[in-house]
């Protein structure tokens, strides 16, 4: 018996729990895709599983609904797979440990994947039912939405007959999303040529280069304790970004003393606001008091600035064991620190058309320093390296295409002035508001009838696949809905049980309501 087996709606939570048992982080979707294909095969439903592992499943209309417009249901099978420090789950090979706390479902030590596992669960429950009446259903479950919408980009939808689509990738009940921002992923890479091999000395110290027997000390410095969050849905809250704060700290240290960088790692996904960044720094032993003073001063400053937005911020320094290190020299370290401080981050412009909506933003989601992209820490015993790369990876978003391109241009300018290069991938269009939308009008009327209140019709700053899919489906009429979720893309992610039930009830009623019956 499953942990969620007593929750209603039972079939939805049954499928959701099955999904959580299958590793399905972005880029690791083979098992979940095969599970979906097997589901369709066992029920003798027409399906397509393409080379990218996208899955399309079709269920014909129930009797009496053959003349109703076909409905497309859409979501994505991948999740942002993050875990707490010390969590022993291997998210590439193991499932999640789901649990219930009152009205909330969560995963112990990891993200939950309600974004967008609940869309898959809703779709499977509908396809599995023999009692729910509905028009023809065409279910699209894409791969790797969280890392650039690659599945939506590559999927072939020419076989579909429907033009009305319900996207199930929203996180707030009672809000109907009808447009979203476009975006891109931008990698800024700064070469670091001045690497130095640092030898060990006695008593836990290391030899400061080019200074005879002068001692040096290595510290692992961590900026952490931040809330993080989704860079589309929560960038306007101005929470702390650990990568940016680490750059600020590093620049202050470089202004006060020579510092050498022996590796840095911050953030797990470009679209998640990073919560913790850590790096190994080497200083002269004689600067240790000044080093501690700068850390203390900067921590107090940041705590005061973020007291209402991110009160848990901390800066910690732990002395490292004696070892040999390969570091960026002091000059290159300062250049990297200043480069990091010069990069823009956060909200850049608010919408003039929709008060309260972010128009343009960017999030420095990943910070790394290593021999090549994504190689991890720069330091390695006896490595003898002579080149390295400093990588800053952004999620850029805007509802105005020209503003998005201008912001990418700013990143290019700052990076090239510092001697680096940028790579732009995953560029996707926004989803434009449709003034004439029979689907939206039907959904609003039904919601008012069921709940005696009007839903909010809104645009969002976060990216959805609707814009890309709209370029492949003629005259697409689309609305995005979903149940209440909190802190998606983080280890505090939760899914509301009661809201999941209400959205299910609404979705079933919507499919059973024929055009003109309201």
C-alpha positions, 0 to 999 in steps of 0.5 A, spaced: 500 500 500 502 506 498 503 512 502 498 516 498 493 511 497 488 514 502 488 520 499 482 523 494 482 523 488 485 516 489 486 514 482 490 521 481 494 520 487 495 513 485 499 515 479 502 520 482 505 516 487 507 511 481 511 517 478 515 519 484 518 512 484 521 513 478 527 517 477 525 523 472 530 529 473 531 533 467 535 529 462 534 522 465 527 521 463 528 514 459 524 510 465 518 515 466 517 515 458 517 508 457 512 507 463 508 512 459 508 508 453 507 501 457 501 505 460 498 506 453 500 499 450 497 496 456 490 499 455 490 499 447 491 506 446 494 509 440 501 512 442 507 515 439 514 515 443 519 519 439 526 519 439 527 524 444 522 520 449 516 525 448 510 521 449 503 522 445 497 518 447 490 518 444 483 516 447 477 516 442 471 520 444 466 517 449 459 515 446 455 522 445 461 526 444 464 524 438 462 531 435 465 535 440 472 539 439 478 534 441 481 537 447 489 536 448 492 535 455 499 537 456 504 537 461 512 535 462 514 528 465 521 531 467 522 535 474 527 539 477 531 534 481 534 537 487 536 535 494 538 537 501 545 537 503 546 530 507 540 527 503 542 519 501 538 519 495 541 518 488 536 522 484 538 519 478 537 512 480 532 512 486 525 514 487 522 519 492 520 518 499 513 522 499 510 523 505 503 527 508 503 533 512 496 535 513 493 538 507 500 537 504 504 532 500 512 533 500 518 529 499 523 527 504 530 531 503 528 532 496 524 536 491 517 533 490 516 534 482 509 536 483 511 540 477 509 537 473 508 530 475 501 532 477 499 534 470 502 527 468 497 524 474 491 527 472 492 525 464 493 518 466 487 518 471 483 521 465 486 516 460 485 510 465 477 511 467 472 507 464 466 512 467 468 519 465 465 522 459 469 526 454 471 528 447 477 525 444 483 526 448 490 528 445 495 527 451 502 530 450 507 529 455 514 532 453 521 531 456 526 536 459 521 542 459 525 544 465 532 545 462 530 549 455 523 546 453 527 541 448 522 536 448 516 541 446 522 544 441 523 537 437 516 534 438 512 532 431 505 534 432 502 533 425 498 528 427 493 531 432 486 533 430 485 538 436 486 546 437 484 547 444 489 545 449 489 545 457 496 546 459 497 543 466 503 546 468 501 552 473 501 552 480 496 556 483 488 554 483 483 559 481 488 562 476 487 561 469 494 563 465 493 565 458 500 568 456 507 567 458 514 570 457 519 567 452 526 566 455 533 563 453 539 560 457 545 564 457 552 561 459 558 566 460 564 563 460 571 566 462 577 563 461 582 563 467 589 563 465 593 564 471 593 558 475 598 556 480 600 550 484 600 550 491 604 545 495 603 543 502 607 545 508 607 542 515 602 543 520 596 544 516 598 550 512 600 551 505 606 554 501 604 561 498 607 561 491 613 566 489 614 568 497 619 563 499 617 559 506 611 564 507 605 560 509 598 560 506 591 557 508 586 554 505 578 555 507 572 552 504 567 559 504 560 557 504 554 562 502 548 559 504 541 559 508 537 562 503 530 560 500 531 560 493 525 559 489 523 559 481 526 564 477 520 565 473 515 565 479 519 568 485 524 573 482 520 579 484 520 577 491 528 579 491 530 573 495 538 573 495 542 569 490 547 565 493 552 566 487 551 573 486 552 574 494 559 569 493 561 574 488 560 580 492 564 577 498 569 575 493 570 582 491 571 585 498 576 579 500 580 581 493 580 588 495 583 587 502 588 582 500 591 577 495 586 571 494 587 565 490 580 561 488 581 553 488 574 552 485 567 554 486 560 551 485 553 554 486 546 552 484 543 546 481 539 549 475 539 556 471 531 557 472 532 556 480 534 561 484 541 558 488 540 557 495 548 555 497 554 557 493 561 554 496 568 555 494 575 554 496 579 560 497 587 560 499 590 566 503 596 568 506 596 566 513 598 573 515 591 575 512 587 570 516 585 576 521 583 581 516 580 575 512 575 573 518 573 581 519 571 581 512 567 575 512 564 578 518 562 585 516 559 582 509 555 577 513 552 583 517 551 587 511 547 582 507 543 580 513 541 587 514 539 588 507 535 581 507 532 581 514 525 581 511 526 577 504 531 572 506 533 572 514 536 565 514 543 568 510 549 565 513 557 566 511 561 560 513 569 559 513 572 552 514 579 551 514 581 545 509 586 539 511 593 540 508 593 538 501 596 540 494 592 545 490 591 548 483 588 555 484 587 561 479 592 566 481 590 572 485 590 577 479 585 572 475 581 571 482 580 578 482 578 579 475 573 573 476 570 576 482 569 583 479 566 580 473 561 576 477 559 583 480 558 586 474 553 581 471 546 583 472 541 579 476 534 579 478 528 584 475 530 588 470 523 591 468 516 591 470 510 590 465 507 597 463 501 593 461 499 589 466 501 592 473 505 587 478 507 583 472 515 582 471 516 584 464 524 582 463 529 578 468 534 574 469 537 569 474 544 567 475 542 560 477 549 556 476 556 558 478 562 553 477 569 554 476 573 548 473 578 546 467 572 545 462 564 547 463 561 543 468 567 539 471 566 541 478 572 544 482 578 547 480 582 544 485 585 537 484 591 534 488 597 533 483 593 536 477 598 540 474 593 544 470 594 551 466 588 553 464 581 553 467 574 556 466 569 560 470 562 559 468 556 563 470 549 560 467 543 564 466 536 564 465 533 570 461 526 571 461 522 577 458 515 578 455 518 583 450 522 579 445 526 585 443 528 586 451 530 579 452 535 580 446 537 586 449 539 583 456 542 577 452 546 583 449 548 586 455 551 579 458 555 578 451 558 585 452 560 584 460 563 577 458 566 579 452 569 586 455 572 581 461 575 577 455 570 571 455 565 568 451 557 567 451 553 561 448 545 562 448 541 555 448 534 554 449 531 560 446 523 560 446 518 564 444 513 567 449 505 565 448 501 571 446 494 573 449 488 571 445 483 576 445 478 571 442 478 564 446 472 560 446 476 555 451 477 561 456 470 563 455 467 556 457 472 555 462 471 561 466 463 560 465 464 553 468 468 556 474 463 561 476 458 556 476 461 551 480 464 556 485 460 562 485 466 566 483 470 569 477 477 566 476 483 570 475 485 571 468 493 572 468 499 572 464 506 570 468 513 571 467 515 564 468 516 560 461 511 555 459 511 550 453 505 553 450 508 558 445 513 553 442 507 548 441 502 554 439 507 554 433 506 547 431 498 547 432 494 551 427 490 556 431 491 554 438 486 556 443 490 554 450 489 556 457 494 553 463 491 551 470 493 547 476 493 546 483 496 549 489 503 548 489 509 551 493 516 552 493 517 548 486 524 547 484 526 546 492 527 541 497 521 545 500 516 543 495 509 541 497 502 539 493 496 541 496 491 535 497 485 539 497 486 543 491 488 537 487 482 534 488 478 541 486 482 542 480 480 534 478 473 535 479 473 542 475 477 538 469 472 532 469 466 537 469 470 541 464 471 535 459 464 532 460 460 539 459 459 540 451 459 546 448 453 550 449 450 546 455 452 551 460 
